[in-house]
Structure formats: C-alpha cells, structure tokens
Amino acid sequence: MVACSIVQKFGTVDLDVKGRYIKFMRPLFHPALEDIRPEAILYALSDPERVAIFAKLATAGCGGTCSALADLGDRVIPKSSLSNHFKVLRESGLIRSERQGVEMRNQTRCAELDERFPGLIRSILVAYGQLPGQLATN
C-alpha cells in the first residue's frame, strides 16, 4: 500500500529484492501540444549548444541517448550541462524523453510542432546553419 501511494505521488518506484529500500525517479515533464508556447521554444533554442544538440537529434531520424549527443565536434559537453540542456529542451516541448534502463532516449517532436507552428523549427535551424540534411519528422 505504501509503494502504491508513493508511485502516485512521485512516479516510478523500484524496490530491491527484499523490499528494504525504495529508489525514487521523478517523472519527466512533457507539455501537451496545446501548452507549448513559442517563447519557450525560442528560449530553448537561444543557446547554441542546445541548437546543436537538437539539430543532431532532428536530423538523425531516430532517437538518441543523452551521452551519444554530448559530442559537438570540437568539444564534449559535461554531463551536468547536458542534463540541463535536455531538461530545457524537454520542458519547452521540443523533445520527448523516455527512460530505458539506465539510459534516457530522446526524440524530437518536430512533426507535432510543425503542425502547431508551421516552419518555425526549420527557420530557426536554418538561421543557425544547423540544417545539414532533411529535417526528421518524428
């Protein structure tokens, strides 16, 4: 009964084999499409590192893990900065993240965003020179 109420309040709960400890994982926030604001998108993509991360994810066509997207060519983003960048991208509505074991898989919401804000994402990526190929519509 305790675990059930904890799950309702905090999200995912893992019990060890003997049930002596509980590990909490805070649920990830993903805004609904109608709650995504253009100013949140513009803020999230105002940082060149976030734009580069988002562009790699958008042009990949399939989801990527956080660690796989840390390499930006001439430098590697530290894990602490990387997790904050993904949080900003996720909470602005640009990406959807899902836990798979110890990894976090990320996918863009380009198709949804293009329906709501036609051409916005493509225009921003073009302005940054970050649109090397076909923009994936995941």
DSSP file with accessible surface (Angstrom, degrees, kcal/mol):
  #  RESIDUE AA STRUCTURE BP1 BP2  ACC     N-H-->O    O-->H-N    N-H-->O    O-->H-N    TCO  KAPPA ALPHA  PHI   PSI    X-CA   Y-CA   Z-CA
    1    1 A M     >        0   0  197      0, 0.0     4,-1.8     0, 0.0     5,-0.2   0.000 360.0 360.0 360.0 -37.8    0.0    0.0    0.0
    2    2 A V  H  >  +     0   0  101      1,-0.2     4,-2.1     2,-0.2     5,-0.2   0.936 360.0  50.6 -64.2 -45.7    2.9    2.4    0.8
    3    3 A A  H  > S+     0   0   34      1,-0.2     4,-2.5     2,-0.2    -1,-0.2   0.890 107.8  54.4 -60.5 -38.6    4.5    1.8   -2.6
    4    4 A C  H  > S+     0   0   68      1,-0.2     4,-2.0     2,-0.2    -1,-0.2   0.938 110.1  44.6 -62.5 -46.6    1.2    2.5   -4.4
    5    5 A S  H  X S+     0   0   64     -4,-1.8     4,-1.6     1,-0.2    -1,-0.2   0.858 112.7  53.0 -68.6 -31.0    0.8    5.9   -2.8
    6    6 A I  H  X>S+     0   0   25     -4,-2.1     4,-3.4     2,-0.2     5,-0.6   0.921 107.5  51.2 -69.0 -41.1    4.4    6.7   -3.4
    7    7 A V  H  X5S+     0   0   68     -4,-2.5     4,-1.8     1,-0.2    -2,-0.2   0.929 109.1  51.0 -61.4 -42.3    4.0    5.9   -7.1
    8    8 A Q  H  <5S+     0   0  156     -4,-2.0    -1,-0.2    -5,-0.2    -2,-0.2   0.881 119.0  37.3 -63.6 -34.1    1.0    8.1   -7.3
    9    9 A K  H  <5S+     0   0  161     -4,-1.6    -2,-0.2    -5,-0.2    -1,-0.2   0.893 133.6  17.1 -86.0 -40.6    2.9   11.0   -5.7
   10   10 A F  H  <5S-     0   0   91     -4,-3.4     2,-0.4     1,-0.3    -3,-0.2   0.598  93.8-126.2-113.6 -17.1    6.4   10.6   -7.1
   11   11 A G  S  <<S+     0   0   18     -4,-1.8    -1,-0.3    -5,-0.6    15,-0.1  -0.875  72.1  31.1 110.0-135.0    6.4    8.4  -10.2
   12   12 A T  E     -A   25   0A  70     13,-0.8    13,-1.7    -2,-0.4     2,-0.4  -0.357  61.9-171.1 -69.6 137.3    8.5    5.3  -10.8
   13   13 A V  E     -A   24   0A  25     11,-0.2     2,-0.5    -2,-0.1    11,-0.2  -0.996   6.7-163.0-130.8 132.3    9.5    3.3   -7.7
   14   14 A D  E     -A   23   0A  67      9,-1.5     9,-1.8    -2,-0.4     2,-0.4  -0.971   4.5-163.1-115.2 128.2   12.0    0.4   -7.6
   15   15 A L  E     -A   22   0A  97     -2,-0.5     7,-0.2     7,-0.2    -2,-0.0  -0.872  19.6-126.0-104.4 140.7   12.1   -2.0   -4.7
   16   16 A D    >   -     0   0   38      5,-1.0     3,-1.1    -2,-0.4    -1,-0.1  -0.192  41.4 -86.1 -74.7 179.5   15.1   -4.2   -4.1
   17   17 A V  T 3  S+     0   0  154      1,-0.3    -1,-0.1     2,-0.1    -2,-0.0   0.890 130.7  37.2 -57.7 -39.6   14.6   -8.0   -3.8
   18   18 A K  T 3  S-     0   0  156      3,-0.0    -1,-0.3     1,-0.0    -2,-0.0   0.486 108.0-122.3 -94.3  -1.4   13.9   -7.9   -0.1
   19   19 A G  S <  S+     0   0   44     -3,-1.1    -2,-0.1     2,-0.1     3,-0.0   0.752  70.2 130.8  71.9  24.6   11.9   -4.6   -0.3
   20   20 A R        +     0   0  183      1,-0.1     2,-0.3     2,-0.0    -1,-0.1   0.724  66.3  29.4 -86.1 -23.4   14.2   -2.8    2.2
   21   21 A Y        -     0   0  134      2,-0.0    -5,-1.0    -7,-0.0     2,-0.4  -0.963  64.0-146.7-135.5 159.6   14.7    0.4    0.2
   22   22 A I  E     -A   15   0A  56     -2,-0.3     2,-0.5    -7,-0.2    -7,-0.2  -0.983   7.4-155.6-125.7 131.6   12.9    2.4   -2.3
   23   23 A K  E     -A   14   0A 111     -9,-1.8    -9,-1.5    -2,-0.4     2,-0.4  -0.942  15.3-149.5-108.8 122.9   14.6    4.4   -5.1
   24   24 A F  E     -A   13   0A 102     -2,-0.5     2,-0.5   -11,-0.2   -11,-0.2  -0.723  11.5-169.2 -94.3 140.8   12.5    7.3   -6.5
   25   25 A M  E     -A   12   0A  47    -13,-1.7   -13,-0.8    -2,-0.4     3,-0.1  -0.975  25.2-129.3-127.5 115.3   12.7    8.5  -10.0
   26   26 A R        -     0   0  196     -2,-0.5   -15,-0.2   -15,-0.1   -16,-0.1  -0.366  30.6-109.0 -62.2 136.2   10.9   11.8  -10.6
   27   27 A P        -     0   0   78      0, 0.0     2,-0.3     0, 0.0    -1,-0.1  -0.367  33.4-113.1 -66.7 148.3    8.5   11.7  -13.5
   28   28 A L        -     0   0   41     69,-0.1     2,-0.5    -3,-0.1    59,-0.0  -0.649  24.3-130.3 -84.2 139.0    9.6   13.6  -16.6
   29   29 A F        +     0   0  120     -2,-0.3    -1,-0.0    58,-0.0     0, 0.0  -0.784  28.6 173.3 -93.4 124.1    7.5   16.6  -17.6
   30   30 A H        -     0   0   46     -2,-0.5    61,-0.1    66,-0.1    66,-0.1  -0.973  27.5-133.0-127.1 114.5    6.4   16.8  -21.2
   31   31 A P        -     0   0    8      0, 0.0     5,-0.1     0, 0.0     2,-0.1  -0.358  24.8-109.0 -67.2 146.6    4.0   19.6  -22.1
   32   32 A A    >>  -     0   0   38      1,-0.1     3,-1.5     3,-0.0     4,-0.6  -0.374  33.7-107.8 -66.7 153.8    0.9   18.9  -24.1
   33   33 A L  G >4 S+     0   0   40      1,-0.3     3,-1.2     2,-0.2    -1,-0.1   0.891 120.2  52.7 -54.6 -41.1    1.0   20.2  -27.6
   34   34 A E  G 34 S+     0   0  136      1,-0.2    -1,-0.3     3,-0.0    -2,-0.0   0.692 106.6  54.9 -72.2 -14.4   -1.6   22.9  -26.9
   35   35 A D  G <4 S+     0   0  104     -3,-1.5     2,-0.3     2,-0.1    -1,-0.2   0.516  80.2 109.4 -94.2  -5.3    0.5   24.1  -23.9
   36   36 A I    <<  -     0   0    2     -3,-1.2    57,-0.1    -4,-0.6    56,-0.1  -0.571  56.2-156.0 -75.5 129.2    3.7   24.6  -25.9
   37   37 A R    >>  -     0   0  124     -2,-0.3     4,-1.7    55,-0.2     3,-0.6  -0.845  20.2-133.0-108.1 141.9    4.5   28.3  -26.2
   38   38 A P  H 3> S+     0   0   41      0, 0.0     4,-2.8     0, 0.0     5,-0.2   0.871 108.0  58.1 -61.2 -33.5    6.6   29.9  -29.0
   39   39 A E  H 3> S+     0   0  110      1,-0.2     4,-2.2     2,-0.2     5,-0.2   0.855 103.8  52.3 -67.3 -30.0    8.6   31.9  -26.4
   40   40 A A  H <> S+     0   0   32     -3,-0.6     4,-2.6     2,-0.2    -1,-0.2   0.908 110.9  47.5 -69.6 -39.4    9.6   28.6  -24.7
   41   41 A I  H  X S+     0   0    0     -4,-1.7     4,-2.4     2,-0.2    -2,-0.2   0.934 112.5  48.7 -65.1 -45.8   10.8   27.2  -28.0
   42   42 A L  H  < S+     0   0   92     -4,-2.8    -2,-0.2     1,-0.2    -1,-0.2   0.898 112.7  48.4 -62.9 -40.1   12.7   30.5  -28.7
   43   43 A Y  H >< S+     0   0  143     -4,-2.2     3,-1.6    -5,-0.2     4,-0.3   0.945 111.5  49.3 -63.6 -47.6   14.3   30.4  -25.3
   44   44 A A  H >< S+     0   0    0     -4,-2.6     3,-0.7     1,-0.3    -2,-0.2   0.886 115.3  43.8 -60.8 -37.8   15.3   26.8  -25.5
   45   45 A L  T 3< S+     0   0    3     -4,-2.4    -1,-0.3     1,-0.2    -2,-0.2   0.259  89.7  87.7 -94.5  14.5   16.9   27.3  -28.9
   46   46 A S  T <  S+     0   0   65     -3,-1.6    -1,-0.2    -5,-0.1    -2,-0.2   0.650  74.7  79.3 -82.9 -14.0   18.6   30.6  -27.9
   47   47 A D  S <> S-     0   0   46     -3,-0.7     4,-2.3    -4,-0.3     5,-0.2  -0.829  76.2-145.0 -95.9 124.4   21.6   28.6  -26.7
   48   48 A P  H  > S+     0   0   86      0, 0.0     4,-2.2     0, 0.0     5,-0.1   0.836  99.7  53.6 -58.8 -34.3   24.0   27.4  -29.5
   49   49 A E  H  > S+     0   0   40      2,-0.2     4,-2.4     1,-0.2     5,-0.2   0.917 109.4  47.6 -66.9 -41.3   24.8   24.2  -27.7
   50   50 A R  H  > S+     0   0   13      2,-0.2     4,-2.9     1,-0.2     5,-0.2   0.893 111.0  51.8 -65.9 -37.7   21.1   23.3  -27.3
   51   51 A V  H  X S+     0   0    0     -4,-2.3     4,-3.0     2,-0.2    -2,-0.2   0.933 110.5  48.3 -62.7 -43.5   20.5   24.1  -31.0
   52   52 A A  H  X S+     0   0   15     -4,-2.2     4,-2.2     2,-0.2    -2,-0.2   0.918 113.6  47.0 -64.0 -41.4   23.4   21.8  -32.0
   53   53 A I  H  X S+     0   0    0     -4,-2.4     4,-2.2     2,-0.2    -2,-0.2   0.945 114.8  46.2 -63.4 -48.0   22.0   19.0  -29.8
   54   54 A F  H  X S+     0   0    0     -4,-2.9     4,-3.1     1,-0.2    -2,-0.2   0.909 111.6  51.8 -63.5 -40.7   18.5   19.5  -31.1
   55   55 A A  H  X S+     0   0    3     -4,-3.0     4,-2.5     2,-0.2    -1,-0.2   0.910 109.3  49.8 -64.2 -41.4   19.8   19.6  -34.7
   56   56 A K  H  X S+     0   0   72     -4,-2.2     4,-1.0    -5,-0.2    -1,-0.2   0.922 115.0  44.7 -61.3 -41.8   21.7   16.4  -34.3
   57   57 A L  H  X S+     0   0    1     -4,-2.2     4,-0.8     1,-0.2    51,-0.3   0.912 114.4  48.6 -68.3 -41.9   18.6   14.8  -32.8
   58   58 A A  H  < S+     0   0    0     -4,-3.1    78,-1.9     1,-0.2     3,-0.3   0.865 115.0  43.0 -69.4 -36.2   16.3   16.2  -35.5
   59   59 A T  H  < S+     0   0   46     -4,-2.5    -1,-0.2    -5,-0.2    -2,-0.2   0.635  99.9  72.6 -86.7 -12.3   18.5   15.1  -38.5
   60   60 A A  H  < S-     0   0   59     -4,-1.0    -1,-0.2    -5,-0.2    -2,-0.2   0.821  86.7-147.4 -69.6 -32.6   19.2   11.7  -37.0
   61   61 A G  S  < S+     0   0   35     -4,-0.8     2,-0.3    -3,-0.3    -1,-0.1   0.191  72.4  60.2  86.3 -21.9   15.7   10.5  -37.8
   62   62 A C  S    S-     0   0   80     -5,-0.2    -2,-0.1    76,-0.1    -1,-0.1  -0.923  97.4 -81.6-133.3 163.4   15.7    8.2  -34.8
   63   63 A G        -     0   0    8     -2,-0.3     2,-0.3    -3,-0.1    44,-0.2  -0.185  41.7-157.6 -64.3 154.0   16.0    8.8  -31.0
   64   64 A G  E     -B  106   0B  12     42,-1.9    42,-2.1     5,-0.0     2,-0.2  -0.943  17.0-113.5-131.2 155.5   19.4    9.2  -29.4
   65   65 A T  E  >  -B  105   0B  13     -2,-0.3     4,-1.0    40,-0.2    40,-0.2  -0.499  30.7-114.3 -82.4 159.0   20.7    8.8  -25.9
   66   66 A C  T >4 S+     0   0   29     38,-1.0     3,-0.8     1,-0.2     4,-0.2   0.922 115.9  49.8 -57.9 -46.8   22.0   11.8  -24.0
   67   67 A S  G >4 S+     0   0   84      1,-0.3     3,-1.1     2,-0.2     4,-0.3   0.845 105.7  56.7 -66.3 -31.6   25.6   10.5  -23.9
   68   68 A A  G 34 S+     0   0   63      1,-0.2     3,-0.3     2,-0.1    -1,-0.3   0.760 108.8  47.8 -70.1 -22.2   25.6    9.9  -27.7
   69   69 A L  G << S+     0   0   13     -4,-1.0    -1,-0.2    -3,-0.8    -2,-0.2   0.341  86.4  90.3 -99.9   7.3   24.6   13.5  -28.3
   70   70 A A    <   +     0   0   11     -3,-1.1     7,-2.3    -4,-0.2     2,-0.7   0.749  66.3  86.2 -76.2 -23.0   27.3   15.0  -25.9
   71   71 A D  B     +D   76   0C  81     -3,-0.3     5,-0.2    -4,-0.3     3,-0.1  -0.698  49.4 177.2 -86.3 114.6   30.0   15.3  -28.6
   72   72 A L        -     0   0   35      3,-2.7     2,-1.5    -2,-0.7    -1,-0.1  -0.146  52.7-102.5-107.4  36.4   29.6   18.6  -30.5
   73   73 A G  S    S+     0   0   64      1,-0.2    -1,-0.1     2,-0.0     3,-0.0  -0.624 112.8  34.6  86.9 -87.2   32.7   18.1  -32.8
   74   74 A D  S    S+     0   0  152     -2,-1.5     2,-0.3     1,-0.1    -1,-0.2   0.621 128.0  20.5 -81.7 -11.8   35.3   20.3  -31.2
   75   75 A R        -     0   0  108     -5,-0.0    -3,-2.7     2,-0.0     2,-0.4  -0.993  67.3-127.8-153.2 159.6   34.2   19.8  -27.6
   76   76 A V  B     -D   71   0C  92     -2,-0.3    -5,-0.2    -5,-0.2    -6,-0.1  -0.915  28.2-127.2-109.9 133.0   32.2   17.4  -25.4
   77   77 A I        -     0   0    4     -7,-2.3    -7,-0.0    -2,-0.4    -8,-0.0  -0.635  29.5-113.1 -79.2 132.2   29.5   18.8  -23.1
   78   78 A P     >  -     0   0   67      0, 0.0     4,-2.8     0, 0.0     5,-0.2  -0.271  25.8-114.8 -61.2 151.2   29.9   17.8  -19.4
   79   79 A K  H  > S+     0   0  180      1,-0.2     4,-2.6     2,-0.2     5,-0.2   0.864 114.4  54.4 -58.0 -38.6   27.1   15.5  -18.1
   80   80 A S  H  > S+     0   0   88      1,-0.2     4,-1.4     2,-0.2    -1,-0.2   0.925 113.3  41.6 -64.9 -41.9   25.8   18.2  -15.7
   81   81 A S  H  > S+     0   0   47      2,-0.2     4,-2.5     1,-0.2    -2,-0.2   0.900 113.2  54.9 -69.2 -39.4   25.4   20.7  -18.5
   82   82 A L  H  X S+     0   0    7     -4,-2.8     4,-2.5     1,-0.2     5,-0.2   0.923 106.0  50.3 -61.6 -44.5   24.0   18.1  -20.9
   83   83 A S  H  X S+     0   0   75     -4,-2.6     4,-2.0     1,-0.2    -1,-0.2   0.892 111.2  49.5 -64.1 -35.9   21.2   17.0  -18.5
   84   84 A N  H  X S+     0   0   84     -4,-1.4     4,-2.5    -5,-0.2    -1,-0.2   0.919 109.2  51.9 -68.1 -40.8   20.2   20.7  -18.0
   85   85 A H  H  X S+     0   0   12     -4,-2.5     4,-2.5     1,-0.2    -2,-0.2   0.928 110.9  47.8 -60.4 -43.7   20.1   21.2  -21.8
   86   86 A F  H  X S+     0   0    3     -4,-2.5     4,-2.7     1,-0.2    -1,-0.2   0.876 109.4  53.6 -66.2 -35.0   17.9   18.2  -22.2
   87   87 A K  H  X S+     0   0   87     -4,-2.0     4,-3.0    -5,-0.2     5,-0.2   0.938 110.4  46.5 -63.9 -44.8   15.6   19.4  -19.4
   88   88 A V  H  X S+     0   0   23     -4,-2.5     4,-1.5     1,-0.2     6,-0.2   0.933 114.5  47.1 -63.7 -44.4   15.2   22.8  -21.1
   89   89 A L  H  <>S+     0   0    0     -4,-2.5     5,-1.9    -5,-0.2     6,-1.0   0.909 115.7  46.0 -62.6 -41.5   14.5   21.1  -24.5
   90   90 A R  H ><5S+     0   0   27     -4,-2.7     3,-1.2     4,-0.2    -2,-0.2   0.938 113.2  47.2 -67.6 -47.5   12.0   18.7  -22.9
   91   91 A E  H 3<5S+     0   0   86     -4,-3.0    -1,-0.2     1,-0.3    -2,-0.2   0.716 108.1  56.1 -73.4 -17.7   10.1   21.2  -20.9
   92   92 A S  T 3<5S-     0   0    8     -4,-1.5    -1,-0.3    -5,-0.2   -55,-0.2   0.606 117.9-113.5 -83.6 -13.4    9.8   23.6  -23.8
   93   93 A G  T < 5S+     0   0    0     -3,-1.2    -3,-0.2    -4,-0.5    -2,-0.1   0.504  85.0 116.8  97.1   5.9    8.2   20.8  -25.8
   94   94 A L  S   <S+     0   0    0     -5,-1.9    15,-2.1    -6,-0.2     2,-0.3   0.809  77.3  24.3 -77.4 -30.8   10.9   20.3  -28.4
   95   95 A I  E     -C  108   0B   0     -6,-1.0     2,-0.4    13,-0.3    13,-0.2  -0.902  63.7-140.0-132.1 162.5   11.8   16.7  -27.4
   96   96 A R  E     -C  107   0B 101     11,-3.2    11,-2.2    -2,-0.3     2,-0.4  -0.992  22.5-161.2-120.4 128.3   10.2   13.7  -25.7
   97   97 A S  E     -C  106   0B   5     -2,-0.4     2,-0.4     9,-0.2     9,-0.2  -0.876   8.0-175.1-113.3 145.4   12.4   11.7  -23.3
   98   98 A E  E     -C  105   0B 117      7,-2.5     7,-3.1    -2,-0.4     2,-0.4  -0.997  24.1-126.0-141.2 132.1   11.9    8.2  -22.1
   99   99 A R  E     +C  104   0B  80     -2,-0.4     2,-0.4     5,-0.2     5,-0.2  -0.630  25.1 178.9 -77.9 131.5   13.9    6.2  -19.6
  100  100 A Q  E >   -C  103   0B  93      3,-3.0     3,-1.9    -2,-0.4     2,-0.3  -0.849  64.5 -59.2-132.9  95.2   15.1    2.8  -20.9
  101  101 A G  T 3  S-     0   0   73     -2,-0.4    -1,-0.0     1,-0.3     0, 0.0  -0.526 118.9 -18.6  67.6-123.3   17.1    1.1  -18.1
  102  102 A V  T 3  S+     0   0  155     -2,-0.3    -1,-0.3    -3,-0.1     2,-0.3   0.474 125.5  83.4 -94.3  -2.2   19.9    3.4  -17.2
  103  103 A E  E <   - C   0 100B  94     -3,-1.9    -3,-3.0   -37,-0.0     2,-0.5  -0.679  68.2-140.8-101.0 157.3   19.7    5.4  -20.5
  104  104 A M  E     - C   0  99B  41     -2,-0.3   -38,-1.0    -5,-0.2     2,-0.4  -0.972  16.9-155.1-115.4 117.3   17.5    8.3  -21.5
  105  105 A R  E     -BC  65  98B  78     -7,-3.1    -7,-2.5    -2,-0.5     2,-0.4  -0.808  11.6-163.4 -94.4 135.6   16.2    8.0  -25.1
  106  106 A N  E     +BC  64  97B   0    -42,-2.1   -42,-1.9    -2,-0.4     2,-0.3  -0.947  11.6 177.8-124.3 139.9   15.2   11.3  -26.7
  107  107 A Q  E     - C   0  96B  97    -11,-2.2   -11,-3.2    -2,-0.4   -49,-0.1  -0.987  28.6-115.9-136.7 147.9   13.2   12.1  -29.8
  108  108 A T  E     - C   0  95B   5     -2,-0.3   -13,-0.3   -51,-0.3     3,-0.2  -0.368   7.2-144.2 -77.3 161.7   12.1   15.3  -31.4
  109  109 A R     >  +     0   0    4    -15,-2.1     4,-2.8     1,-0.1     5,-0.2  -0.177  54.2 134.8-112.4  36.7    8.5   16.4  -31.6
  110  110 A C  H  >  +     0   0    3      1,-0.2     4,-2.7     2,-0.2     5,-0.2   0.867  67.5  51.2 -57.5 -44.4    9.1   18.1  -35.0
  111  111 A A  H  > S+     0   0   32     27,-0.8     4,-1.4     2,-0.2    -1,-0.2   0.938 114.3  43.6 -62.6 -45.1    6.0   16.7  -36.7
  112  112 A E  H  > S+     0   0   60     26,-0.5     4,-1.7     1,-0.2    -2,-0.2   0.920 115.6  48.3 -64.1 -44.3    3.8   17.9  -33.9
  113  113 A L  H  X S+     0   0    1     -4,-2.8     4,-3.7     1,-0.2    -2,-0.2   0.846 106.6  56.3 -67.6 -33.6    5.5   21.2  -33.6
  114  114 A D  H  < S+     0   0   78     -4,-2.7    -1,-0.2    -5,-0.2    -2,-0.2   0.825 106.6  51.0 -69.6 -28.8    5.3   21.8  -37.4
  115  115 A E  H  < S+     0   0  153     -4,-1.4    -1,-0.2    -5,-0.2    -2,-0.2   0.900 118.7  37.1 -68.8 -40.9    1.5   21.3  -37.2
  116  116 A R  H  < S+     0   0   82     -4,-1.7    -2,-0.2     1,-0.3    -3,-0.2   0.895 135.2  20.4 -79.0 -42.9    1.2   23.9  -34.4
  117  117 A F  S >X S-     0   0   33     -4,-3.7     3,-1.8    -5,-0.1     4,-0.5  -0.709  86.4-147.6-128.0  78.9    3.9   26.4  -35.6
  118  118 A P  T 34 S-     0   0  104      0, 0.0    -4,-0.1     0, 0.0    -3,-0.1  -0.229  77.1  -5.1 -56.5 125.4    4.5   25.8  -39.3
  119  119 A G  T 3> S+     0   0   29      1,-0.1     4,-2.3    -5,-0.0     5,-0.2   0.307  98.2 114.0  81.0  -8.6    8.1   26.4  -40.4
  120  120 A L  H <> S+     0   0   42     -3,-1.8     4,-2.2     2,-0.2     5,-0.2   0.958  78.5  41.9 -63.4 -51.8    9.3   27.7  -37.0
  121  121 A I  H  X S+     0   0    5     -4,-0.5     4,-2.5     1,-0.2     5,-0.2   0.939 115.9  49.3 -63.9 -46.2   11.7   25.0  -36.2
  122  122 A R  H  > S+     0   0   97      1,-0.2     4,-2.7     2,-0.2     5,-0.2   0.922 110.5  51.6 -59.9 -42.7   13.1   24.7  -39.7
  123  123 A S  H  X S+     0   0   76     -4,-2.3     4,-2.4     1,-0.2    -1,-0.2   0.903 110.4  48.1 -62.5 -41.5   13.6   28.5  -39.8
  124  124 A I  H  X S+     0   0   22     -4,-2.2     4,-1.7     2,-0.2    -1,-0.2   0.937 113.1  47.2 -66.0 -45.4   15.5   28.6  -36.5
  125  125 A L  H  <>S+     0   0    0     -4,-2.5     5,-3.1     1,-0.2     4,-0.4   0.893 112.5  49.8 -64.6 -38.1   17.8   25.7  -37.6
  126  126 A V  H ><5S+     0   0   85     -4,-2.7     3,-1.3    -5,-0.2    -1,-0.2   0.920 107.6  54.5 -64.8 -42.6   18.4   27.3  -40.9
  127  127 A A  H 3<5S+     0   0   86     -4,-2.4    -1,-0.2     1,-0.3    -2,-0.2   0.864 111.8  44.4 -60.4 -34.4   19.3   30.6  -39.2
  128  128 A Y  T 3<5S-     0   0   91     -4,-1.7    -1,-0.3    -5,-0.1    -2,-0.2   0.501 113.0-119.9 -84.5  -6.7   21.9   28.8  -37.1
  129  129 A G  T < 5S+     0   0   63     -3,-1.3    -3,-0.2    -4,-0.4    -2,-0.1   0.824  77.4 126.5  70.2  30.0   23.2   26.9  -40.1
  130  130 A Q      < +     0   0   66     -5,-3.1    -4,-0.2    -6,-0.2     3,-0.2   0.023  35.8  94.7-109.9  26.3   22.3   23.7  -38.4
  131  131 A L        +     0   0   37     -6,-0.3    -1,-0.1     1,-0.2     4,-0.1  -0.609  38.3 155.6-117.9  72.2   20.1   22.0  -41.1
  132  132 A P        -     0   0  111      0, 0.0     2,-0.2     0, 0.0    -1,-0.2   0.848  66.9  -1.9 -69.8 -33.3   22.6   19.8  -42.9
  133  133 A G  S    S-     0   0   42     -3,-0.2     2,-0.3     1,-0.1   -74,-0.0  -0.462 108.5 -31.0-133.6-154.2   20.1   17.3  -44.3
  134  134 A Q        -     0   0  149     -2,-0.2     2,-0.4   -75,-0.1    -1,-0.1  -0.527  63.2-119.1 -70.5 129.7   16.4   16.5  -44.3
  135  135 A L        -     0   0   13     -2,-0.3   -76,-0.2    -4,-0.1     2,-0.1  -0.601  31.1-124.4 -71.7 122.8   14.7   17.5  -41.0
  136  136 A A        -     0   0   14    -78,-1.9     2,-0.6    -2,-0.4   -26,-0.1  -0.417  12.6-150.6 -69.0 143.5   13.3   14.4  -39.4
  137  137 A T              0   0   97    -27,-0.1    -1,-0.1    -2,-0.1   -28,-0.0  -0.672 360.0 360.0-115.3  74.1    9.6   14.5  -38.6
  138  138 A N              0   0   60     -2,-0.6   -27,-0.8   -80,-0.1   -26,-0.5  -0.614 360.0 360.0 -82.5 360.0    9.3   12.2  -35.6
